[in-house]
Amino acid sequence: MKLTSDAIAHAALHALNEVGLDGLTMRVLAKELGVQAPTLYWHMKNKQELLDAMADLLAAEAAEGLEAPRRDESWQEWLVALAVRNRRTLLRYRDGARVAAGAYSRHPSVVRTIELILRTLQDAGFEPATAARAFPVILHYTIGFTIEEQARAGADYDRNPYAEGLAFDAERFPLTAGVAGDLYNEDTDANFEYGLRIILTGMSGFVVQRLGKAQE
């Protein structure tokens, strides 16, 4: 196999499921590829450059087959589907969300996805500057939620202490006790989408505000 940046990044993603991000060293990666560690530095200057290349592959995987909204599909539903798609990609790899966090990407698939998002939001009535600031909130929420989700699924976090009995002192903490089942609901798919809906509701307010000003 010819050693390229993409080949190294693919091998690193494969190794993630075995060693996790903390265990992913150049030495481990070199062993995975059957080369000496110094050889990798001809292609990757440091680990951050490796993470950026890995994030590129994650972004390309998440964007595969992505198209603009259908005629009968609202911008909200399209963005929900996009965020769900991104989260599922990150969940395929141990610590996938940590890899994506803080990475910078100029991969063509990333730029194409951004263009589709901006076009979709502009067609929905967003000003370009508002759209540019709004959609990263969904990305950051997706990565942050998934980091937490993957941390709780890790070997070092072998149980949910709240699932063993959501017993709070109802006299001291009546509100917490009353919604304990919702606070510690383990249906991560439902929890993720619920949070998305809250964000999208807030985004919708910008469109309403803009339309109101236009009618004045």
Summary of the structure (lengths in Angstrom):
residues: 216
radius of gyration: 20.9
end to end distance: 64.9
largest distance: 68.4
contacts: 582
relative contact order: 0.10
helix: 70%
strand: 0%
